Amino acid sequence: MAMDPLLHVTDLRRTFRQGEAVIEVLRGVALAIAPGEIVALLGPSGSGKSTLLQAVGLLEGGFEGSIRLAGREAAKLDDAGRTELRRDHLGFVYQFHHLLPDFSAVENVVLPQLVRGASPADAKAHAESLLTSLGLADRLTHRPSALSGGEQQRVAVARALANKPALVLADEPTGNLDEATADIVLAEFLSLVRGQGSAALVATHNERLAARMDRVVRLHDGILS
């Protein structure tokens, strides 16, 4: 028997108004992602990839259509319900790491676990394990300013996966890295995601990186194919 989709998006639309003009950024997008599936969202800059990820991540309103995540319809939830759904089921990795500058690498990975209700000891042990698996065993106490770009992004990956989310949303997660570092970080990211049994939707414009995922969908002029 086929599993129900973890994420099921139907007829998703998003428009913006600029003066007299109405710009259709998403035009009836439909997408289903199975539990554990890693999907590349391929498209050029300006194609609507980030807007789609913001919608799926329940980060802003103004969308029409259906977003069903982990069996719950987002449109039927209030702000508190959407916050709970994000906290319990989603992890985020961005092109810019967005680490907290006054906290160490391990503290940046501990914090989301504490918000979820983990004990400080368990959160620290899990954070250290994740960062060590990403090659950062000797950088645990370093603040972001003392880390290289690749190291910062590895910390961001660990933070996104710290609560073992059902779905990880990644927006150009290696876009700021050189090609060699991008390859390494993406390989580590995919290995961790698969190891945890999470699903992922990874926005990129890089065909070569997209080919390493389970499936590729393409967004062009607001239409997904």
C-alpha positions as CSV (number, residue, x, y, z in Angstrom):
1,M,0.0,0.0,0.0
2,A,1.4,3.4,-1.0
3,M,2.1,5.8,1.9
4,D,0.2,9.0,2.1
5,P,2.3,12.0,1.1
6,L,4.1,13.8,4.0
7,L,3.6,17.1,2.0
8,H,0.7,17.6,-0.4
9,V,0.4,20.9,-2.1
10,T,-2.6,21.6,-4.4
11,D,-3.4,24.5,-6.7
12,L,-1.1,26.8,-4.7
13,R,-1.1,30.4,-5.9
14,R,0.6,33.6,-4.9
15,T,0.3,37.1,-6.4
16,F,1.9,40.4,-5.6
17,R,0.8,43.8,-6.7
18,Q,3.2,46.4,-7.9
19,G,1.4,49.6,-8.6
20,E,-1.2,48.8,-11.2
21,A,0.5,45.5,-12.1
22,V,-0.4,42.1,-10.6
23,I,2.4,39.6,-10.7
24,E,1.6,35.9,-10.5
25,V,4.6,34.3,-8.7
26,L,3.0,30.8,-8.2
27,R,0.4,29.7,-10.6
28,G,-1.5,26.6,-9.5
29,V,1.5,24.6,-8.1
30,A,0.8,21.0,-7.2
31,L,3.5,18.9,-5.4
32,A,3.5,15.7,-3.3
33,I,6.5,14.5,-1.3
34,A,6.6,11.1,0.3
35,P,8.0,10.4,3.7
36,G,11.8,10.1,3.4
37,E,11.9,11.4,-0.2
38,I,14.5,14.0,-1.2
39,V,13.3,16.3,-4.0
40,A,15.3,18.9,-5.8
41,L,13.4,22.1,-6.7
42,L,15.2,23.4,-9.8
43,G,14.7,26.8,-11.4
44,P,16.5,30.0,-12.3
45,S,16.7,33.0,-10.0
46,G,13.3,34.7,-9.8
47,S,11.3,31.6,-10.8
48,G,9.5,31.5,-7.4
49,K,11.5,28.8,-5.6
50,S,11.9,30.9,-2.4
51,T,8.3,31.9,-2.5
52,L,7.2,28.2,-2.7
53,L,9.5,27.3,0.2
54,Q,8.1,30.1,2.3
55,A,4.6,28.8,1.6
56,V,5.4,25.2,2.4
57,G,7.3,26.4,5.5
58,L,4.2,28.2,6.7
59,L,6.3,31.4,7.1
60,E,3.9,33.9,5.6
61,G,0.3,34.3,4.5
62,G,-1.3,35.6,1.3
63,F,-1.4,32.2,-0.5
64,E,-4.4,30.5,-2.1
65,G,-4.7,26.8,-2.4
66,S,-4.0,23.8,-0.1
67,I,-0.9,23.0,1.9
68,R,-1.3,19.7,3.8
69,L,1.7,18.7,6.0
70,A,1.8,15.6,8.2
71,G,-1.9,15.1,7.7
72,R,-2.9,18.6,8.7
73,E,-4.3,21.3,6.5
74,A,-2.4,24.5,7.1
75,A,-5.2,26.8,6.0
76,K,-7.4,25.5,8.9
77,L,-4.8,26.4,11.5
78,D,-4.4,29.6,13.5
79,D,-1.0,31.2,14.1
80,A,-0.4,29.0,17.1
81,G,-1.3,25.9,15.2
82,R,1.1,26.8,12.3
83,T,3.9,27.6,14.7
84,E,3.4,24.2,16.3
85,L,3.4,22.4,12.9
86,R,6.6,24.2,12.0
87,R,8.3,23.4,15.3
88,D,7.3,19.7,15.3
89,H,7.7,18.8,11.6
90,L,10.0,21.2,9.8
91,G,13.7,22.1,9.6
92,F,15.1,25.0,7.6
93,V,18.5,25.6,5.9
94,Y,19.1,28.9,4.0
95,Q,21.7,30.1,1.6
96,F,23.0,32.4,4.4
97,H,23.5,30.5,7.6
98,H,21.7,32.9,10.0
99,L,23.5,31.5,13.0
100,L,23.3,33.4,16.3
101,P,26.6,35.3,16.4
102,D,26.9,35.4,20.2
103,F,26.6,31.7,20.6
104,S,29.0,28.9,19.9
105,A,28.5,26.2,17.2
106,V,27.2,23.7,19.7
107,E,24.9,26.3,21.4
108,N,23.3,27.2,18.1
109,V,22.4,23.5,17.7
110,V,21.3,23.1,21.3
111,L,18.8,26.0,21.3
112,P,16.1,24.6,18.9
113,Q,16.2,21.4,20.9
114,L,15.5,23.3,24.1
115,V,12.6,25.0,22.5
116,R,11.2,21.6,21.6
117,G,11.5,20.5,25.2
118,A,14.7,18.5,25.3
119,S,16.8,18.5,28.5
120,P,20.0,20.6,28.3
121,A,22.2,17.5,28.7
122,D,20.4,15.5,26.0
123,A,20.4,18.5,23.7
124,K,24.1,19.1,24.1
125,A,25.0,15.5,23.6
126,H,22.9,15.3,20.4
127,A,24.4,18.6,19.1
128,E,27.9,17.4,19.7
129,S,27.1,14.2,17.9
130,L,25.6,16.0,14.9
131,L,28.5,18.5,14.6
132,T,31.1,15.7,15.0
133,S,29.5,13.8,12.1
134,L,29.9,16.9,10.0
135,G,33.6,17.1,10.8
136,L,33.4,19.9,13.4
137,A,34.5,18.0,16.5
138,D,37.3,20.6,17.1
139,R,35.1,23.6,16.4
140,L,32.2,23.0,18.9
141,T,33.0,26.0,21.1
142,H,33.8,28.4,18.2
143,R,31.4,31.3,17.4
144,P,30.3,31.8,13.8
145,S,32.8,34.6,13.2
146,A,35.6,32.1,13.9
147,L,34.3,29.6,11.4
148,S,34.8,29.4,7.6
149,G,31.8,29.6,5.3
150,G,31.6,25.9,4.9
151,E,31.8,25.3,8.6
152,Q,29.1,27.9,9.3
153,Q,26.8,26.1,6.8
154,R,27.6,22.8,8.4
155,V,26.4,24.2,11.7
156,A,23.3,25.5,10.0
157,V,22.6,22.0,8.6
158,A,23.1,20.5,12.1
159,R,20.7,23.0,13.6
160,A,18.0,22.2,10.9
161,L,18.3,18.5,11.7
162,A,18.6,18.8,15.4
163,N,14.9,17.9,16.1
164,K,14.8,15.2,13.5
165,P,12.1,17.0,11.4
166,A,9.9,15.1,9.1
167,L,10.6,17.6,6.3
168,V,13.7,19.7,5.7
169,L,13.3,22.8,3.5
170,A,16.6,24.0,2.0
171,D,16.9,27.2,0.0
172,E,20.1,27.2,-2.1
173,P,22.0,25.6,0.9
174,T,25.3,25.6,-0.9
175,G,24.8,28.8,-2.9
176,N,27.5,30.8,-1.0
177,L,30.2,28.1,-1.2
178,D,32.8,27.3,-3.7
179,E,32.2,24.2,-5.8
180,A,34.4,21.8,-3.9
181,T,33.0,22.8,-0.5
182,A,29.5,22.8,-1.9
183,D,29.9,19.2,-3.0
184,I,31.2,18.1,0.4
185,V,28.5,20.0,2.4
186,L,25.7,18.7,0.1
187,A,26.9,15.1,0.5
188,E,27.0,15.5,4.2
189,F,23.5,17.1,4.2
190,L,22.0,14.3,2.1
191,S,23.7,11.6,4.2
192,L,22.3,13.1,7.4
193,V,18.8,13.6,6.0
194,R,18.7,10.0,4.7
195,G,20.2,8.7,7.9
196,Q,17.4,10.3,9.9
197,G,14.7,9.2,7.5
198,S,13.6,12.8,6.9
199,A,12.2,14.1,3.6
200,A,13.6,17.2,2.0
201,L,12.8,19.8,-0.6
202,V,16.0,21.5,-1.8
203,A,15.8,24.6,-4.0
204,T,18.8,25.0,-6.3
205,H,19.7,26.3,-9.7
206,N,22.5,23.7,-10.0
207,E,21.6,20.8,-12.3
208,R,24.6,18.8,-11.2
209,L,23.7,19.0,-7.5
210,A,20.0,18.3,-8.2
211,A,20.9,15.1,-10.0
212,R,22.1,13.7,-6.6
213,M,18.6,13.7,-5.2
214,D,15.8,11.2,-5.5
215,R,13.7,13.3,-7.9
216,V,13.8,16.7,-9.7
217,V,10.9,19.1,-10.2
218,R,11.2,22.3,-12.1
219,L,9.7,25.7,-11.5
220,H,9.4,28.1,-14.3
221,D,7.3,31.2,-14.5
222,G,5.4,30.1,-11.4
223,I,4.4,26.7,-12.9
224,L,5.9,23.4,-11.5
225,S,6.6,20.5,-13.8
